[in-house]
Amino acid sequence: MDRGELLSDLLGADPQPGDLVYVERRGTSYLWERANEGEMSERADGADAWIFYLWQRTLGDPDSARALLDDLLDEMESMTGSVGDRCRWPLDTPWPPAH
């Protein structure tokens, strides 16, 4: 399925808090499944990008749900370097932050 189909499929599946979701991309094709309790089907190596996400909340309204899923996929895609730098903390800024 393509990215649009993946988003629609995830929205329709309505993952619930506590669900562990696995998403992978191979070329332009995406796949997802719930990975709870070790019941995930076996995956062959070779995914271009992949992510496990432990669902934290219900999806709610479609617009905010789509924004959350887009951000999740962009985070996954950052492993490939195709969406730019997703670092949220400047490397030259000391930790912890001070006000």
N, C-alpha and C positions, 0 to 999 in steps of 0.2 A: 504494500500500500504506500501511497505517497504521503507527504507531510500533512496535507489537508485531510486526507482520509484517516490518518493516524489521530489527528486532533478530534475529528468527529467520532471516531471509535472510542477514544478515551472518554470523551464527554458522555457518550451513550452508556458506557460501562459504569460510570459514576463510582469510582473507587472511594472507599470509606476510610476514615482514620484508622491507622494500623495496618492497612494493606501495603504490602511491599510490591512495587511495580518495577518491572524490568523493561527498558526500551533500548532498541538497538537500531543502527542504520548501517546498511550495506549499499553503497552507491547512492541511489535515489530512493531505495526501498526501505521502509521502516517496518518494525515488528514490535509488539509489546505483549506482555502477559503479567498476570499476578504471579508473584514468586513466593507466596506464603508457605511456610512450613515445609520447605524443601520439595515442593510438588512441581517445580518448574521443569518443563521438558528440557531435554539435553540440547545444548547449543554447540554447534561446531565453531571452532576458532575462525577468525577472519572478519569480525565486524569492524567497520571503519570507526564507529563510535558507539558507546553504550553507557547506560547509567542505571543504577538502582535508586529508587526513591521511596522512602517510607512516608506514605500519605499522612499529612498532619491534620487536614480538615476536609469537610465536605466541599464540593466544587462550587456550590451556590449558583449565582446568576451566570449565564453563558459568557458574557463579556469578560468578567473578572476571571472566570475559569479558563477561558482561552488565553488570557494574558499570563496566567500562572503556567499553563502548559507551554506556551511559547517561550517563556523564560527558562523552564526546565529543559526544553529542547536546545535552546541557545547555550545553556550550560554544558549539555552533553556535546554539542558541536564544537565547543571551545577546545576539546581534546584534539581536534583535527586542525586547529588554527584557522578555520574557515569563517569565523564570526568576529575575529579581532580579540583584543585583550579583555577578559572578563574580571581581571583583578580588581577587587573593590577597595584595596588599601594601597596607597602609593608606597613604593619600596623605600623611598627616602624619608618617610615619616616614621618617627619612633613609636614603639608600642610599649605600654598601653597609651591610648590617647589622653591628652591632658586638655583641660578647658581653661 
